[in-house]
Amino acid sequence: MLYHYCSTEGFFNILTSHCIWLSENSCTNDRYEMRMLDGVFYKALSNLTERVGLVQEQEKQAIACYEGSKMFNFLGCFSKESNILSQWRNYADDANGFVIGFDEKLFCADSNYRLSLDRINPTGDVDQFFLHDVTYLEKKESRDLVNQAEEWILKRQNNDFFEHIFFGKHASFREEKEVRLLWLPELNGNIESVIFKKKNNDFLSKIHFRTSRDKIIPYVEFPFSKKSVKEIIIGPKNKMNPDTVALKMFLLNNGYNLFNKKQDAKGVVITRFDSPYV
């Protein structure tokens, strides 16, 4: 099961639209997002320049490929657990919101979208998404990746270093137990020219924009199957309870079956997060 913490407004929007919104990576709450391995990459580049004498063109291509790989990536965040109080505080409106529990095996049960658990690679397929556990890296672990970074620079083949660009986070986030949903389009050009290249049109048509208090956030929609929603967990500060008629009517009206021992044992189970937090 994958658990998504959200405010009541987010809960409403997700379940009525049947979509998870994946935000562009620079809009997350982690200032190291996609940047954590910069030091590793440039250390590896320096090592190779000194040891094997990379020519200027090789160095230029390596930098362009590394920096380019961090652009136009869109992330959706889940957790492996539903009972992490800090997650309720940070992502579910200080425990006034909800957690939605998804069965990831059923995410794409009735859509054209595809979910890959394999190693990632930029793709020309607009319907391809990647789902992976986040790896939490200490500084020492990051330094140990220098050899793999050198191998990636020389061969430009996917390895653990390349994976960690997208799924590596600072160890201080470890308690989140994050699983990340990634959309990684293969856009051509830099940020100034990408919108003018016709070959990018299929990808660009998928990108929408929303506002927060102080920024404009690009996002893409991942339409999930209603069959994948298995649990609704109410926050301890939320005034609803599992037997609230309005909540059950809302779920049924939007196409979600409720758990019923006699009728549908595969329906959505509604519970409350057991915490004295107020």
Backbone as CSV, one residue per row, in Angstrom:
resi,resn,N_x,N_y,N_z,CA_x,CA_y,CA_z,C_x,C_y,C_z
1,MET,0.838,-1.203,0.000,0.000,0.000,0.000,0.868,1.247,0.000
2,LEU,0.397,2.265,-0.693,1.048,3.568,-0.702,0.076,4.586,-0.121
3,TYR,0.593,5.464,0.731,-0.267,6.404,1.439,0.081,7.835,1.055
4,HIS,-0.954,8.580,0.718,-0.777,9.984,0.326,-1.444,10.880,1.365
5,TYR,-0.643,11.691,2.048,-1.138,12.629,3.059,-1.593,13.898,2.358
6,CYS,-2.748,14.420,2.742,-3.264,15.617,2.062,-4.244,16.373,2.950
7,SER,-4.423,17.632,2.629,-5.436,18.447,3.305,-6.826,18.001,2.866
8,THR,-7.858,18.518,3.513,-9.219,18.189,3.105,-9.488,18.674,1.683
9,GLU,-8.979,19.854,1.345,-9.149,20.365,-0.020,-8.453,19.451,-1.025
10,GLY,-7.211,19.043,-0.700,-6.490,18.138,-1.583,-7.205,16.804,-1.730
11,PHE,-7.690,16.279,-0.610,-8.450,15.029,-0.604,-9.651,15.133,-1.543
12,PHE,-10.391,16.218,-1.431,-11.560,16.447,-2.271,-11.168,16.491,-3.745
13,ASN,-10.144,17.260,-4.071,-9.737,17.415,-5.469,-9.215,16.107,-6.064
14,ILE,-8.443,15.350,-5.286,-7.890,14.084,-5.778,-9.001,13.086,-6.089
15,LEU,-9.944,12.946,-5.157,-10.965,11.914,-5.329,-12.059,12.312,-6.314
16,THR,-12.256,13.595,-6.540,-13.235,13.999,-7.556,-12.634,13.980,-8.954
17,SER,-11.353,14.293,-9.076,-10.702,14.305,-10.396,-10.121,12.952,-10.767
18,HIS,-9.960,12.072,-9.769,-9.325,10.764,-9.970,-7.908,10.940,-10.509
19,CYS,-7.231,11.967,-10.017,-5.868,12.262,-10.465,-4.982,12.644,-9.288
20,ILE,-3.726,12.211,-9.354,-2.680,12.726,-8.483,-1.906,13.769,-9.276
21,TRP,-1.641,14.901,-8.658,-0.864,15.945,-9.324,0.618,15.786,-8.975
22,LEU,1.439,15.702,-10.009,2.889,15.606,-9.837,3.482,16.981,-10.113
23,SER,4.118,17.562,-9.106,4.661,18.920,-9.232,6.079,18.896,-9.791
24,GLU,6.435,19.950,-10.503,7.794,20.084,-11.034,8.783,20.126,-9.864
25,ASN,9.933,19.475,-10.040,10.811,19.169,-8.895,11.323,20.384,-8.131
26,SER,11.423,21.543,-8.765,11.955,22.720,-8.063,10.932,23.303,-7.084
27,CYS,9.700,22.760,-7.087,8.637,23.306,-6.236,8.408,22.482,-4.973
28,THR,9.310,21.548,-4.660,9.151,20.747,-3.452,9.703,21.508,-2.245
29,ASN,9.594,20.896,-1.050,10.087,21.532,0.170,11.506,21.111,0.518
30,ASP,12.222,20.557,-0.461,13.603,20.107,-0.256,14.513,20.915,-1.169
31,ARG,15.320,21.788,-0.595,16.181,22.647,-1.434,17.288,21.856,-2.122
32,TYR,17.509,20.597,-1.710,18.481,19.739,-2.370,17.867,18.892,-3.478
33,GLU,16.557,19.052,-3.730,15.881,18.204,-4.705,16.602,18.249,-6.042
34,MET,17.016,17.091,-6.515,17.760,16.932,-7.771,19.124,17.609,-7.729
35,ARG,19.531,18.129,-6.569,20.806,18.837,-6.459,21.754,18.173,-5.475
36,MET,21.286,17.136,-4.804,22.065,16.546,-3.725,23.388,15.957,-4.210
37,LEU,23.427,15.506,-5.457,24.625,14.852,-5.975,25.473,15.765,-6.849
38,ASP,25.214,17.061,-6.817,26.026,17.986,-7.601,27.503,17.862,-7.244
39,GLY,27.789,17.829,-5.936,29.186,17.720,-5.500,29.818,16.427,-5.957
40,VAL,29.056,15.335,-5.929,29.552,14.033,-6.379,29.879,14.081,-7.865
41,PHE,28.961,14.642,-8.654,29.177,14.697,-10.102,30.413,15.521,-10.450
42,TYR,30.525,16.708,-9.889,31.641,17.577,-10.267,32.966,17.077,-9.708
43,LYS,32.943,16.345,-8.601,34.149,15.688,-8.103,34.580,14.599,-9.074
44,ALA,33.628,13.804,-9.538,33.934,12.746,-10.496,34.465,13.339,-11.802
45,LEU,33.862,14.432,-12.230,34.308,15.090,-13.461,35.736,15.592,-13.316
46,SER,36.045,16.170,-12.172,37.404,16.651,-11.899,38.399,15.500,-11.881
47,ASN,38.010,14.394,-11.242,38.892,13.217,-11.186,39.219,12.716,-12.580
48,LEU,38.198,12.613,-13.421,38.406,12.091,-14.767,39.250,13.040,-15.611
49,THR,39.044,14.318,-15.429,39.834,15.305,-16.174,41.312,15.178,-15.833
50,GLU,41.599,14.964,-14.558,42.989,14.826,-14.120,43.584,13.469,-14.501
51,ARG,42.758,12.414,-14.403,43.298,11.060,-14.562,43.336,10.594,-16.010
52,VAL,42.268,10.834,-16.776,42.229,10.323,-18.142,42.217,11.434,-19.179
53,GLY,42.174,12.683,-18.698,42.253,13.804,-19.619,41.043,13.957,-20.516
54,LEU,39.869,14.120,-19.913,38.667,14.375,-20.710,38.884,15.606,-21.581
55,VAL,38.518,15.494,-22.839,38.624,16.650,-23.706,37.481,17.596,-23.382
56,GLN,37.606,18.841,-23.789,36.633,19.865,-23.449,35.226,19.498,-23.922
57,GLU,35.148,18.890,-25.110,33.838,18.528,-25.646,33.183,17.438,-24.799
58,GLN,33.966,16.459,-24.328,33.429,15.414,-23.456,32.911,16.006,-22.146
59,GLU,33.688,16.920,-21.594,33.290,17.568,-20.347,32.017,18.375,-20.552
60,LYS,31.942,19.083,-21.652,30.774,19.899,-21.958,29.532,19.028,-22.108
61,GLN,29.658,17.889,-22.800,28.527,16.989,-22.999,28.073,16.368,-21.683
62,ALA,29.036,15.999,-20.824,28.697,15.394,-19.532,27.917,16.378,-18.667
63,ILE,28.362,17.633,-18.637,27.682,18.652,-17.840,26.282,18.910,-18.383
64,ALA,26.173,19.005,-19.712,24.869,19.255,-20.329,23.897,18.112,-20.030
65,CYS,24.398,16.878,-20.072,23.544,15.717,-19.821,23.124,15.672,-18.357
66,TYR,24.068,15.925,-17.443,23.751,15.878,-16.012,22.777,16.988,-15.629
67,GLU,23.095,18.221,-16.021,22.227,19.341,-15.668,20.870,19.215,-16.361
68,GLY,20.883,18.734,-17.595,19.628,18.580,-18.324,18.722,17.518,-17.731
69,SER,19.331,16.492,-17.116,18.527,15.411,-16.540,17.688,15.891,-15.364
70,LYS,18.045,17.027,-14.785,17.328,17.544,-13.611,16.219,18.518,-13.985
71,MET,16.056,18.783,-15.265,15.036,19.721,-15.716,13.763,18.988,-16.119
72,PHE,12.623,19.623,-15.904,11.332,19.132,-16.380,10.952,17.777,-15.776
73,ASN,11.334,17.542,-14.526,10.922,16.317,-13.848,9.759,16.614,-12.914
74,PHE,8.803,15.717,-12.855,7.583,15.940,-12.080,7.404,14.810,-11.071
75,LEU,7.135,15.188,-9.819,7.158,14.237,-8.714,5.828,14.182,-7.974
76,GLY,5.420,12.965,-7.615,4.310,12.744,-6.702,4.823,11.930,-5.531
77,CYS,4.439,12.285,-4.323,5.044,11.686,-3.134,4.027,10.874,-2.331
78,PHE,4.455,9.680,-1.932,3.668,8.787,-1.092,4.556,8.308,0.051
79,SER,3.937,7.650,0.998,4.688,7.060,2.102,4.287,5.596,2.232
80,LYS,5.190,4.799,2.792,4.885,3.393,3.028,4.009,3.194,4.257
81,GLU,3.873,4.248,5.069,3.103,4.119,6.305,2.110,5.264,6.446
82,SER,1.030,4.988,7.150,-0.036,5.986,7.306,-0.064,6.604,8.697
83,ASN,0.848,6.187,9.568,0.780,6.605,10.978,1.980,7.429,11.419
84,ILE,2.553,8.196,10.494,3.719,9.024,10.820,3.216,10.424,11.192
85,LEU,3.280,10.751,12.462,2.670,11.993,12.938,3.261,13.222,12.259
86,SER,4.571,13.219,12.019,5.178,14.383,11.358,4.616,14.577,9.954
87,GLN,4.264,13.500,9.275,3.653,13.597,7.957,2.243,14.191,8.055
88,TRP,1.517,13.775,9.069,0.190,14.360,9.291,0.307,15.865,9.536
89,ARG,1.299,16.252,10.304,1.473,17.677,10.599,1.881,18.463,9.358
90,ASN,2.817,17.918,8.606,3.413,18.671,7.500,2.573,18.673,6.229
91,TYR,1.894,17.560,5.946,1.258,17.412,4.635,-0.255,17.247,4.699
92,ALA,-0.820,17.069,5.891,-2.265,16.873,6.013,-2.880,17.973,6.866
93,ASP,-2.434,19.204,6.620,-3.031,20.365,7.283,-3.021,20.208,8.799
94,ASP,-1.836,19.893,9.328,-1.663,19.736,10.777,-2.679,18.741,11.346
95,ALA,-2.830,17.607,10.635,-3.695,16.496,11.058,-5.187,16.808,10.956
96,ASN,-5.552,17.875,10.248,-6.963,18.155,9.972,-7.447,17.480,8.688
97,GLY,-6.512,16.919,7.926,-6.849,16.358,6.624,-7.069,14.863,6.629
98,PHE,-6.586,14.225,5.557,-6.821,12.799,5.336,-5.552,12.135,4.815
99,VAL,-5.560,10.813,4.866,-4.604,9.992,4.126,-5.405,9.077,3.205
100,ILE,-4.957,8.994,1.942,-5.568,8.084,0.972,-4.620,6.912,0.775
101,GLY,-5.124,5.704,0.963,-4.311,4.513,0.764,-4.577,3.884,-0.593
102,PHE,-3.514,3.737,-1.404,-3.632,3.187,-2.756,-2.951,1.818,-2.842
103,ASP,-3.546,0.939,-3.602,-2.886,-0.301,-4.008,-2.163,-0.005,-5.316
104,GLU,-0.825,0.076,-5.252,-0.077,0.498,-6.442,-0.221,-0.468,-7.606
105,LYS,-0.555,-1.727,-7.325,-0.723,-2.701,-8.402,-1.950,-2.397,-9.246
106,LEU,-2.874,-1.617,-8.692,-4.107,-1.294,-9.412,-4.142,0.147,-9.908
107,PHE,-3.039,0.890,-9.730,-3.001,2.296,-10.132,-3.532,2.509,-11.546
108,CYS,-3.057,1.695,-12.471,-3.358,1.907,-13.886,-4.315,0.859,-14.425
109,ALA,-5.196,0.348,-13.567,-6.046,-0.785,-13.937,-6.940,-0.508,-15.140
110,ASP,-7.371,0.724,-15.321,-8.307,1.006,-16.419,-7.908,2.261,-17.192
111,SER,-6.593,2.391,-17.450,-6.125,3.554,-18.217,-5.001,3.132,-19.151
112,ASN,-4.576,4.064,-19.995,-3.462,3.805,-20.902,-2.109,4.100,-20.254
113,TYR,-2.148,4.632,-19.043,-0.905,4.997,-18.379,-0.182,3.751,-17.895
114,ARG,1.161,3.804,-17.917,1.975,2.664,-17.517,2.894,3.057,-16.369
115,LEU,3.088,2.110,-15.477,3.894,2.327,-14.289,5.046,1.346,-14.318
116,SER,6.278,1.852,-14.291,7.452,0.986,-14.351,8.172,0.977,-13.004
117,LEU,8.589,-0.214,-12.584,9.407,-0.362,-11.380,10.856,-0.630,-11.750
118,ASP,11.165,-0.616,-13.052,12.526,-0.880,-13.524,13.388,0.366,-13.387
119,ARG,14.654,0.228,-13.739,15.536,1.403,-13.761,14.953,2.457,-14.685
120,ILE,15.155,3.697,-14.313,14.519,4.769,-15.072,15.383,5.220,-16.244
121,ASN,14.732,5.828,-17.192,15.426,6.478,-18.295,14.468,7.495,-18.897
122,PRO,15.015,8.615,-19.369,14.143,9.569,-20.061,13.469,8.859,-21.231
123,THR,12.243,9.188,-21.489,11.484,8.426,-22.474,10.688,9.349,-23.386
124,GLY,10.415,8.856,-24.565,9.566,9.593,-25.492,8.109,9.232,-25.340
125,ASP,7.788,8.459,-24.303,6.431,7.978,-24.073,5.749,8.858,-23.024
126,VAL,4.754,9.632,-23.431,4.100,10.564,-22.509,3.276,9.847,-21.443
127,ASP,2.963,8.571,-21.658,2.131,7.821,-20.718,2.959,6.969,-19.749
128,GLN,4.277,7.127,-19.769,5.158,6.310,-18.922,5.522,7.045,-17.632
129,PHE,5.280,6.389,-16.503,5.654,6.903,-15.194,6.530,5.869,-14.496
130,PHE,7.321,6.336,-13.516,8.201,5.452,-12.760,7.871,5.551,-11.280
131,LEU,7.876,4.407,-10.606,7.572,4.354,-9.180,8.711,3.643,-8.462
132,HIS,9.354,4.366,-7.499,10.495,3.792,-6.785,10.525,4.278,-5.345
133,ASP,11.100,3.447,-4.478,11.400,3.891,-3.124,12.471,4.964,-3.173
134,VAL,12.372,5.938,-2.281,13.426,6.943,-2.130,14.585,6.339,-1.325
135,THR,15.803,6.658,-1.717,16.999,6.239,-0.983,17.512,7.434,-0.195
136,TYR,17.724,7.239,1.102,18.168,8.338,1.961,19.675,8.258,2.130
137,LEU,20.351,9.339,1.780,21.805,9.346,1.690,22.446,10.227,2.752
138,GLU,23.387,9.659,3.490,24.260,10.430,4.356,25.367,11.026,3.494
139,LYS,26.118,11.984,4.037,27.205,12.595,3.270,28.220,11.556,2.820
140,LYS,28.555,10.613,3.718,29.540,9.591,3.369,29.041,8.732,2.225
141,GLU,27.756,8.364,2.271,27.189,7.552,1.203,27.227,8.293,-0.124
142,SER,27.003,9.596,-0.083,27.067,10.391,-1.306,28.474,10.384,-1.883
143,ARG,29.479,10.521,-1.007,30.875,10.518,-1.478,31.245,9.178,-2.103
144,ASP,30.678,8.092,-1.566,30.980,6.762,-2.100,30.469,6.566,-3.517
145,LEU,29.604,7.447,-3.982,29.038,7.322,-5.317,29.936,7.928,-6.398
146,VAL,31.064,8.489,-6.010,31.941,9.155,-6.983,32.373,8.183,-8.076
147,ASN,32.750,6.962,-7.704,33.182,5.986,-8.708,32.073,5.677,-9.706
148,GLN,30.848,5.557,-9.205,29.726,5.295,-10.105,29.430,6.505,-10.985
149,ALA,29.638,7.703,-10.422,29.463,8.919,-11.223,30.484,8.961,-12.362
150,GLU,31.715,8.549,-12.071,32.742,8.499,-13.120,32.333,7.522,-14.219
151,GLU,31.824,6.364,-13.808,31.381,5.362,-14.784,30.250,5.909,-15.640
152,TRP,29.305,6.626,-15.009,28.195,7.199,-15.770,28.689,8.253,-16.752
153,ILE,29.623,9.090,-16.342,30.155,10.133,-17.224,30.805,9.507,-18.458
154,LEU,31.540,8.412,-18.259,32.274,7.781,-19.356,31.358,6.982,-20.282
155,LYS,30.380,6.266,-19.695,29.565,5.355,-20.492,28.157,5.888,-20.751
156,ARG,27.711,6.831,-19.925,26.382,7.425,-20.016,25.292,6.356,-19.978
157,GLN,25.525,5.323,-19.160,24.548,4.259,-18.975,23.961,4.348,-17.570
158,ASN,22.709,3.965,-17.448,22.028,4.057,-16.173,22.715,3.190,-15.112
159,ASN,22.949,3.762,-13.931,23.471,3.012,-12.790,22.919,3.642,-11.517
160,ASP,23.418,3.208,-10.348,22.881,3.715,-9.086,23.049,5.231,-8.949
161,PHE,24.164,5.768,-9.449,24.361,7.217,-9.385,23.236,7.941,-10.114
162,PHE,22.928,7.496,-11.322,21.877,8.144,-12.115,20.524,8.002,-11.424
163,GLU,20.241,6.823,-10.850,18.982,6.611,-10.133,18.849,7.583,-8.961
164,HIS,19.952,7.787,-8.236,19.910,8.633,-7.038,19.678,10.103,-7.367
165,ILE,19.943,10.516,-8.598,19.625,11.897,-8.987,18.139,12.147,-8.750
166,PHE,17.318,11.157,-9.077,15.870,11.306,-9.033,15.240,10.766,-7.758
167,PHE,15.886,9.772,-7.145,15.278,9.110,-5.992,16.153,9.150,-4.749
168,GLY,17.164,10.002,-4.733,18.001,10.164,-3.556,17.608,11.420,-2.783
169,LYS,17.507,11.306,-1.458,17.189,12.456,-0.611,18.121,12.472,0.593
170,HIS,18.232,13.640,1.186,19.049,13.800,2.388,18.500,12.914,3.501
171,ALA,19.410,12.348,4.283,19.024,11.398,5.322,18.085,11.996,6.368
172,SER,18.056,13.314,6.503,17.185,13.945,7.497,15.701,13.751,7.173
173,PHE,15.384,13.332,5.935,13.995,13.072,5.545,13.622,11.593,5.720
174,ARG,14.500,10.815,6.329,14.328,9.361,6.366,12.983,8.923,6.960
175,GLU,12.500,9.634,7.967,11.274,9.212,8.651,10.046,9.253,7.747
176,GLU,10.150,9.941,6.609,9.006,10.023,5.703,8.704,8.701,4.993
177,LYS,9.728,7.829,4.859,9.558,6.530,4.196,8.870,6.716,2.841
178,GLU,9.460,7.597,2.056,8.820,8.033,0.815,8.960,7.033,-0.319
179,VAL,7.895,6.919,-1.076,7.901,6.270,-2.383,7.526,7.345,-3.390
180,ARG,8.283,7.427,-4.459,8.144,8.563,-5.380,7.612,8.111,-6.732
181,LEU,6.646,8.865,-7.221,6.114,8.681,-8.569,6.730,9.760,-9.452
182,LEU,7.344,9.348,-10.542,8.126,10.272,-11.374,7.646,10.251,-12.817
183,TRP,7.470,11.439,-13.369,7.250,11.599,-14.810,8.474,12.285,-15.370
184,LEU,9.144,11.625,-16.304,10.442,12.085,-16.782,10.417,12.227,-18.297
185,PRO,9.869,13.318,-18.802,9.791,13.492,-20.255,11.155,13.779,-20.854
186,GLU,11.326,13.370,-22.085,12.572,13.641,-22.795,12.364,14.870,-23.675
187,LEU,12.476,16.035,-23.043,12.284,17.291,-23.764,13.588,17.729,-24.409
188,ASN,13.478,18.351,-25.549,14.646,18.799,-26.293,14.828,20.301,-26.149
189,GLY,16.065,20.702,-25.806,16.375,22.112,-25.678,16.473,22.546,-24.232
190,ASN,16.895,23.799,-24.021,16.979,24.338,-22.669,15.672,25.056,-22.334
191,ILE,15.596,25.624,-21.161,14.336,26.192,-20.689,13.848,27.327,-21.584
192,GLU,14.779,28.029,-22.227,14.378,29.142,-23.083,13.835,28.676,-24.435
193,SER,14.320,27.538,-24.917,13.959,27.115,-26.274,12.980,25.948,-26.323
194,VAL,12.770,25.264,-25.196,12.017,24.013,-25.228,10.583,24.202,-25.731
195,ILE,9.954,25.321,-25.414,8.553,25.511,-25.818,8.408,25.804,-27.309
196,PHE,9.513,26.099,-27.989,9.434,26.442,-29.408,9.724,25.248,-30.317
197,LYS,10.097,24.102,-29.734,10.429,22.932,-30.537,9.195,22.042,-30.685
198,LYS,8.776,21.807,-31.926,7.547,21.073,-32.190,7.583,19.661,-31.625
199,LYS,8.763,19.039,-31.587,8.848,17.662,-31.102,8.514,17.551,-29.612
200,ASN,8.455,18.692,-28.909,8.105,18.679,-27.486,6.597,18.829,-27.243
201,ASN,5.824,19.011,-28.312,4.420,19.382,-28.143,3.609,18.368,-27.337
202,ASP,3.851,17.069,-27.561,3.082,16.054,-26.838,3.301,16.176,-25.334
203,PHE,4.545,16.417,-24.923,4.839,16.559,-23.507,4.257,17.848,-22.946
204,LEU,4.473,18.929,-23.658,4.037,20.234,-23.164,2.526,20.302,-23.005
205,SER,1.797,19.568,-23.831,0.334,19.580,-23.723,-0.146,18.928,-22.434
206,LYS,0.726,18.135,-21.780,0.368,17.465,-20.524,0.597,18.350,-19.303
207,ILE,1.318,19.451,-19.465,1.717,20.279,-18.329,0.672,21.363,-18.057
208,HIS,0.248,21.456,-16.805,-0.700,22.468,-16.352,-0.006,23.355,-15.307
209,PHE,-0.723,24.366,-14.847,-0.154,25.284,-13.864,-1.180,25.598,-12.788
210,ARG,-0.706,25.744,-11.569,-1.548,26.151,-10.454,-0.779,27.162,-9.618
211,THR,-1.468,27.807,-8.725,-0.807,28.794,-7.879,-0.791,28.315,-6.430
212,SER,0.228,28.734,-5.712,0.243,28.632,-4.256,0.348,30.066,-3.748
213,ARG,0.583,30.222,-2.470,0.598,31.579,-1.920,1.653,32.458,-2.575
214,ASP,2.815,31.877,-2.901,3.915,32.716,-3.366,4.590,32.208,-4.637
215,LYS,3.943,31.288,-5.371,4.601,30.785,-6.577,3.582,30.208,-7.552
216,ILE,4.040,30.049,-8.796,3.297,29.341,-9.829,3.954,27.980,-10.000
217,ILE,3.155,26.910,-9.946,3.702,25.554,-9.915,3.253,24.778,-11.164
218,PRO,4.196,24.342,-12.011,3.834,23.452,-13.114,3.543,22.053,-12.559
219,TYR,2.559,21.374,-13.135,2.252,20.023,-12.680,1.675,19.205,-13.827
220,VAL,1.722,17.891,-13.667,1.066,16.984,-14.601,0.107,16.107,-13.807
221,GLU,-0.897,15.602,-14.476,-1.909,14.769,-13.827,-1.619,13.294,-14.089
222,PHE,-1.641,12.509,-13.021,-1.555,11.059,-13.142,-2.924,10.485,-12.800
223,PRO,-3.702,10.043,-13.795,-5.041,9.524,-13.523,-4.964,8.105,-12.966
224,PHE,-5.435,7.911,-11.753,-5.379,6.599,-11.133,-6.728,5.891,-11.281
225,SER,-6.695,4.591,-11.189,-7.923,3.811,-11.215,-8.644,3.932,-9.879
226,LYS,-9.951,4.098,-9.935,-10.727,4.150,-8.693,-10.611,2.845,-7.908
227,LYS,-10.309,1.756,-8.607,-10.138,0.458,-7.939,-8.929,0.456,-7.004
228,SER,-7.980,1.371,-7.243,-6.748,1.359,-6.447,-6.924,1.996,-5.070
229,VAL,-7.999,2.748,-4.862,-8.230,3.397,-3.561,-8.806,2.364,-2.604
230,LYS,-8.040,2.035,-1.565,-8.425,0.978,-0.633,-8.679,1.480,0.789
231,GLU,-8.076,2.604,1.158,-8.234,3.101,2.518,-8.423,4.614,2.525
232,ILE,-9.262,5.079,3.412,-9.377,6.500,3.737,-9.154,6.611,5.241
233,ILE,-8.157,7.408,5.626,-7.844,7.573,7.045,-8.058,9.029,7.414
234,ILE,-8.879,9.263,8.418,-9.256,10.611,8.840,-8.268,11.099,9.897
235,GLY,-7.829,12.334,9.780,-6.889,12.900,10.736,-7.487,13.079,12.123
236,PRO,-6.666,13.034,13.167,-7.179,13.129,14.542,-7.823,14.469,14.873
237,LYS,-7.492,15.530,14.114,-8.108,16.830,14.360,-9.281,17.111,13.416
238,ASN,-9.503,16.189,12.485,-10.612,16.323,11.547,-11.919,16.009,12.267
239,LYS,-12.959,16.807,12.040,-14.214,16.669,12.766,-15.113,15.546,12.236
240,MET,-14.749,14.980,11.083,-15.539,13.867,10.560,-15.180,12.583,11.316
241,ASN,-16.035,11.592,11.200,-15.723,10.280,11.756,-16.012,9.234,10.688
242,PRO,-15.531,8.004,10.869,-15.683,6.984,9.816,-17.123,6.686,9.422
243,ASP,-18.076,7.015,10.260,-19.476,6.734,9.941,-20.237,7.958,9.424
244,THR,-19.510,9.057,9.178,-20.161,10.271,8.685,-20.864,10.007,7.353
245,VAL,-22.162,10.291,7.321,-22.945,10.045,6.112,-22.417,10.865,4.938
246,ALA,-22.055,12.122,5.177,-21.587,13.002,4.097,-20.344,12.430,3.425
247,LEU,-19.417,11.889,4.221,-18.188,11.326,3.659,-18.496,10.098,2.811
248,LYS,-19.374,9.233,3.308,-19.733,8.033,2.550,-20.471,8.401,1.267
249,MET,-21.366,9.384,1.348,-22.072,9.829,0.145,-21.094,10.391,-0.873
250,PHE,-20.111,11.167,-0.392,-19.105,11.747,-1.280,-18.350,10.655,-2.027
251,LEU,-17.904,9.623,-1.310,-17.148,8.541,-1.932,-18.007,7.778,-2.938
252,LEU,-19.220,7.433,-2.551,-20.096,6.692,-3.450,-20.455,7.501,-4.690
253,ASN,-20.689,8.793,-4.508,-21.062,9.661,-5.618,-19.939,9.806,-6.636
254,ASN,-18.688,9.617,-6.169,-17.540,9.736,-7.073,-17.014,8.383,-7.547
255,GLY,-17.810,7.329,-7.331,-17.500,6.039,-7.934,-16.664,5.093,-7.115
256,TYR,-16.526,5.355,-5.810,-15.734,4.484,-4.943,-16.675,3.586,-4.132
257,ASN,-16.452,2.294,-4.190,-17.260,1.353,-3.427,-16.781,1.308,-1.982
258,LEU,-17.700,1.203,-1.055,-17.352,1.137,0.355,-17.254,-0.315,0.811
259,PHE,-16.369,-0.553,1.760,-16.198,-1.896,2.302,-17.488,-2.347,2.984
260,ASN,-17.927,-3.532,2.610,-19.128,-4.106,3.214,-18.949,-5.620,3.231
261,LYS,-18.937,-6.199,4.409,-18.659,-7.630,4.534,-19.606,-8.474,3.698
262,LYS,-20.853,-8.048,3.571,-21.833,-8.843,2.848,-21.819,-8.578,1.353
263,GLN,-21.466,-7.330,0.966,-21.623,-6.950,-0.438,-20.289,-6.790,-1.168
264,ASP,-19.389,-5.991,-0.654,-18.144,-5.715,-1.372,-16.972,-5.647,-0.399
265,ALA,-16.354,-6.792,-0.178,-15.226,-6.861,0.753,-13.979,-6.218,0.177
266,LYS,-14.043,-5.780,-1.092,-12.893,-5.136,-1.728,-13.041,-3.620,-1.764
267,GLY,-14.055,-3.094,-1.119,-14.299,-1.663,-1.149,-13.367,-0.878,-0.242
268,VAL,-13.594,0.427,-0.180,-12.752,1.341,0.596,-13.067,1.203,2.087
269,VAL,-12.027,1.071,2.892,-12.167,1.009,4.346,-11.900,2.402,4.917
270,ILE,-12.794,2.900,5.742,-12.643,4.228,6.350,-12.314,4.060,7.835
271,THR,-11.225,4.661,8.280,-10.836,4.600,9.692,-10.361,5.988,10.123
272,ARG,-10.015,6.106,11.392,-9.429,7.338,11.926,-8.026,7.039,12.427
273,PHE,-7.095,7.967,12.219,-5.737,7.827,12.738,-5.777,7.882,14.260
274,ASP,-5.316,6.832,14.897,-5.381,6.704,16.343,-4.233,7.473,16.986
275,SER,-4.477,8.732,17.320,-3.463,9.570,17.954,-4.142,10.603,18.851
276,PRO,-3.572,10.883,20.014,-4.141,11.911,20.886,-3.740,13.324,20.494
277,TYR,-3.055,13.452,19.352,-2.571,14.773,18.933,-3.742,15.733,18.730
278,VAL,-3.642,16.905,19.334,-4.681,17.927,19.181,-4.054,19.282,18.890
